[in-house]
């Protein structure tokens, strides 16, 4: 398959998650790309109705490309825990959703980390704590062309959460070969090895 090249200029990041947009901006700016977020452009967030990371990434990328008339990049990523049959998986963010009656709506990642830990604890002290983060990037153009790139990082889950530098489930994820959680690592070190970095290496090799 011949990959379409990305030209320098504006690229819509199909996300309203500030942490994710910041990470992607850091990875793309060296290539003359000017990342602008879907939130900055007031583009609506499509409902993520896909049952796979690829489905959801493509859904978001196509929606932003159509809405903006610019190429768009979407990321669908999540945490997959071996002992939970791959959960939370595509529902990674849903596990953090607060119920409306719990005050303001939104995402509570500490609650989400607690849910994962609670389910592991039910399986006893010898439970397999291995897990991986997966990132699926979808790059879409206004004419409907799209390409997909996938990256992973293996690790294990720790408890209690440690560190304040990451977002999402980073404080409970310790990548293989390291003593620190993703939220304790210097952001530059995390960027160098993360699931998103792995997917980006593949995107960069194909697109520039």
N, C-alpha and C positions, 0 to 999 in steps of 0.2 A: 504494500500500500504506500503510495506517495503522500507524504505529509504536506499540508499547506503551511507556508511560512507565515510567521507573525511579523507584520511591519511595525516599525517604531511608531508611537502615537498612543492614543487613548485606548484603553481596554477596560471594559466593565467587569468588576469583581462582583459576581452575583451573590452577594451576602450582605446581611445587615448586622453581622457579628463583628464588632470593632477589633477584637483580638485576632480573629482570622484574617481580616482585611489588612491589619498591620503586618502580620507574618508574610502574607502573599506580596504585599508592597515591597518588603525588604528583599524578597527573592527575585522580583521582576525588574526593579529599577535599573540594575546594571545593564539591561538590554535596551534601554531607550524607551521602555514602555511607561506610559503614564496611567497608573491604575486609578480608576474612579469607582467608588462603590455604588451598588444598586441603591443603597440608602441615600447617598448624596444626590442621586438623580431622581429620588422619589418614585422609584419603580416598585410596584407591588411585589410582595413575596408570594410566589406560587405555592399552593399547598403541596407538600411532599407526599404524593400518593404512591410512589414507587415502592417495590418490595425488595429492591437491591440498591446498593450504593450507586451503581452506574445509572439506573433508572432516574434516581433523584437528582444526580449531578446533571444529567442531560436535560431534565425537565427545567431546572433552574437556569442553565446556560442558554437554552433556546428562548426562555421567557425574557431574559435580559437582553439578548441579542435582538429579538424582535421589537422589544419595547424601546430600545435606545438607537437602533440602526448602527450599532458598533459591534465589533467582536466582543464576546463575553466569556469569562472563565468562571466556572462553578466548581465548588469542592463539596463533596459529600464524604464525611469521615466519621469514624466511630470507633468504639472500643468493643472488641470481641473477646469474651472470657471463656476459656476452654471448658471449665467446670459448669458453666451455665449454657452449654450448647451453642456458644457463639453470641449469646445475648450480652449486653443490650443491642449490639449490632446496629442495624438501620434505625433502631428506636433509641439510640444513644441520647439524643437531646430530649426526647419525650420523657425519659426517666427523670429529668430535672424539672419538668413542668409543675408549677405550683397549682393547686386547685384554687379557683376564684375565692372560695370562702376563707382561704388562709391569708387574707389581706391582698396586697397587690399581686396581680398575675405576673408571670415571668418565669425565669429559670433559677432554680436553687441547686447549684452543683454539689454543695455539701450534702444536701438531701440525697442527690443521685448517687454520690459515692457511698453514702450510708446504705442505700438499697442494695448495691452490689455487694458490699461487705456483709450485710445481713444474710443474703442468699448464700454466700460462701460459708459463713459461720454455721448455717443450718446443716452443712455437709461434714462438719467436724473439723478437728485441728489438722488433719492430714490432707485436707482438700488440695487439689492441684490449683495453684495460684497463677499459672501461666496465662498470659493474655497478649493480644497484639492490637495496636492501633492500625487502622487501614485508612488510606486516603484515595479517593477516586476523583480525578480532575477531568472535567469535561470542558472542551474549548469549542464554542459554537460561533458561527458567523450569521449575519442577517439573512443570507441566501439559504440557510438550512444545513450547510455543511457542518459536521461535528467530528471531533476526535476525542478519544478517552485514554487516560494514563493512570496507572494504579501503583501505589507505593505502600509499604508496610514497615513497621518496626516491632520486633518481638521484645517481650519483657515479662514482668510479673507484678502482681498487685501487692502493695504493702498497706499496713494500717497501724497507726492513724495517719491521716494525710500529712504531708510534709512539704513546706516551701510555699512561696507566694509569687513566684515569677511566671507561672503558667496560667492556663485557664482550663475550664472544663474538668476532665478527670486527671489532669496532669499531676496533682499532688499525691495520687495513689499509684501512679505508674512508674516503675523503675525499669529502664531499658536494660536489656541483657548486657553484662560486662561493666555495669556502673553501680556505684553504691548510692547515688543520689536519685531522687525522683525527678521527673521532667520539670516540676515546679521549683526544684532547687538548683537545677543546672543553669549556667549562664545562657541567656537566650541564643547567643551565637553558637554555643555548643549544641544546644537542642536543635537549632535550625539545620546544623550540619548533618544530623543523623535521623531526624524525625521522618515519620510516614509521609508528611507533606514534602519534605526535602527529597525523599526517594522518588515520589511521583513527579516532582518538579525536574529532577535530573532527566527523567525520560521525556518530559514535555520540552525542555530546553534543547535536548539532543535532536528532537524532531522538528522544532519550530523556529530555530534561529540559525 
